[in-house]
């Protein structure tokens, strides 16, 4: 194996590809954050309106 020189290192181009798995995980994170916000908002509304179910 030979050592790669500085000029060759500069010319190396790495790539990132957007795959289906990456898109799916990003959408899952967004859905989770949205669901958490909806639950938190609903809890705040129920507490402020005093419409909690008795235990």
C-alpha positions, 0 to 999 in steps of 0.5 A: 500500500502506498501513502496518499499525498496531500494533493490526492487527499484534496481531490477525494470527494465524499458523498452523502446520499439521501436514502429512504431510511434517512427520510423515514427516520426524519419523518418519524422524528417529526411525527413524534415531536408533533404527537408530543406537542399535541399531548402536551397542549391537550393536557394543558387545556384540560388542566386549565378548563378543569375537565379532568376525569376523577380517579 
